Amino acid sequence: MLNKTRLLTPGPTPLPERVRLALARDMIHHRKKDFAAIMDRVQPRLQQLFGTSQPVLPLSSSGTGAMTAAVYGLFSPGEKVLVVVGGKFGERWRNIAASRHLEIQEVTVPWGHAVDPSAVEEVLDRDPEILGVLVQLSETSTGVLHPVQELGAITKKRDCLLVVDGISGVGLSPCPMDKWGIDCLLTGSQKGLMLPPGLALLALSSRAWERAAATEPGCFYFNLPKERNKLAQGQTLFTSPVNLIVGLDESLDMLLENGLEAVYAKQWALTMLTRTGVQAMGLTPYVKERFAWGITSVLVPEGLDGTKLLAIIADRFGVVLAGGQDSLKGRILRIGHMGWVDWADVLGALQAVKSSVIAMGGSCPPGDPLGKAMEAYLAALELPPGTPPPNGN
Ligand SMILES: *Cc1c(COP(=O)(O)O)cnc(C)c1O
């Protein structure tokens, strides 16, 4: 065993020791008071994380379960929605909406770019029957951050719900639900929350709750109004993912210890660390503007086989990165810097990328890319608190 395994993927992510120990605790019963006490402790901190005064429902499913719960709980067959499609997860929204037999208006965005809010506004102006906009906060397949705040300004003036897949964004970059006028925000446990996969979280605005109450639930397992009633008793509708909730209690402590602003500042700094590092070694970030804060995608240098590069990075250096999907397969590396990842993990990953590129016969310009990356990280961390980040959102 030469190396530690360093998991720098956009989920699952490394887990802090505190969370792992919490996950190992004895089982408790999900209908008894000890569990309800944990649920009650977790709830106000989840509301803080989501930036909402509404309940945040824990669902036992992966993130896609929460996406399904949103579509099936808020819209009925034949109703119209607008879907922003600029990557794999936008496509997933479209596929879920199609499975619910919704009428879909698609706003297609070239991969690697964020949606232009005015393109969404135009479609909504043309068709007032569109009842929802489905979008990602961070489109993980490309590494783009969509302008959710701007979309909220557009949808809140209309009878149209803004439904946001925040799976790779919540806990990584700001997304205050109430302030931005988001009607449904959801996430999964294995991205920004430093937990294993298997738990999803979902919150609705008050007007979305009205819609949910008036919608015949599309499936038996996900029933948002019933789930909400159970939450009021510190329970979930079916058997709770007990360990994950116990782990969440711990990870929320860690996330909120120094305030969410500190978490976002760290994520912004890790993003600067990664982007500066890859650029200093002659590589090109795939997303030019509006890049996400938990993942950096990088073009594989011309002439190198991206799949082989990933394998060398993993086998020789123990660093596990993600590749591209579909048309981006073999063309990009996706470096996750979410969950329990810090500067030293990223520096290790950067060096592993550099050494592997050279091992495959690629070249890197002379210089000290890791030193430059570290300077950018430290400079970003020193921004005065509350400074608006340079790339929107
Ligand atoms: C990871 C991810 C998903 C899928 O979540 P699962 O937990 O695999 O179901 C959906 N959307 C985004 C934006 C993601 O990053």
The ligand as a Tripos MOL2 file, in Angstrom:
@<TRIPOS>MOLECULE
LIG
   15    15     1     0     0
SMALL
NO_CHARGES

@<TRIPOS>ATOM
      1 C1        -24.8260   13.9480   -8.0450 C.3       1 LIG1
      2 C2        -25.8920   14.7300   -8.6860 C.ar      1 LIG1
      3 C3        -27.1580   14.1910   -8.9390 C.ar      1 LIG1
      4 C4        -27.4700   12.7470   -8.7340 C.3       1 LIG1
      5 O1        -27.5960   12.4230   -7.4380 O.3       1 LIG1
      6 P1        -27.7490   10.8940   -7.0010 P.3       1 LIG1
      7 O2        -27.4890   11.0210   -5.5440 O.co2     1 LIG1
      8 O3        -26.7110   10.1070   -7.7460 O.co2     1 LIG1
      9 O4        -29.1120   10.4700   -7.3190 O.co2     1 LIG1
     10 C5        -28.1380   15.0050   -9.4680 C.ar      1 LIG1
     11 N1        -27.8810   16.2930   -9.7370 N.ar      1 LIG1
     12 C6        -26.6850   16.8390   -9.5260 C.ar      1 LIG1
     13 C7        -26.4820   18.2840   -9.8480 C.3       1 LIG1
     14 C8        -25.6540   16.0840   -8.9870 C.ar      1 LIG1
     15 O5        -24.4550   16.6420   -8.7800 O.3       1 LIG1
@<TRIPOS>BOND
     1     1     2 1
     2     2     3 ar
     3     2    14 ar
     4     3     4 1
     5     3    10 ar
     6     4     5 1
     7     5     6 1
     8     6     7 2
     9     6     8 1
    10     6     9 1
    11    10    11 ar
    12    11    12 ar
    13    12    13 1
    14    12    14 ar
    15    14    15 1
@<TRIPOS>SUBSTRUCTURE
     1 LIG1         1 GROUP 0 **** ****
